């Protein structure tokens, strides 16, 4: 079973920045859409950002202009640069890899982000 490995979460003050990383070992990385969901306490999981195998990027409305997703296909790694963080960004952030043509999804265990003064 493939498990993605997230890192980079932590505690940050409002207005600060963090960069999350996600390594996807053992897959043909270029076949996969990569992205990030987040889930806050008591809330549903929501899409944060996506980078498709075809080179498109999509963002959740609440993070547009503040977050940037990027990927390094040579290192099987996807990143989420988070700037101008707000308390409402507090959540556990989950990385996913999705091979649409094969109907395959892989997930990480999540990395917590807390935005608080």
DABEL-V37246 format. One record per pair of residues at least 24 apart in sequence whose C-alpha atoms are under 6 Angstrom apart, sorted by the first residue. I is the first residue (numbers start at 1). GAP is how many residues later the second one is. Records with the same first field share a line. If there is no record, write none. Layout:
# DABEL-V37246
I=GAP + GAP
This chain:
# DABEL-V37246
3=104 + 105
4=103 + 104
5=103
9=102 + 103 + 104
10=103
11=103 + 104
12=103
13=102 + 103 + 104
14=71 + 72 + 101 + 102
15=69 + 70
16=68 + 69
17=65 + 66
18=64
19=61 + 62 + 63
20=59 + 60
21=57 + 58
22=55 + 56
23=53 + 54
24=52
29=47
32=65 + 66 + 67
33=64 + 65
34=62 + 63
35=60 + 61
36=58 + 59
37=56 + 57
38=53 + 54 + 55 + 56
39=52 + 53
40=51
87=28 + 29
90=24 + 25
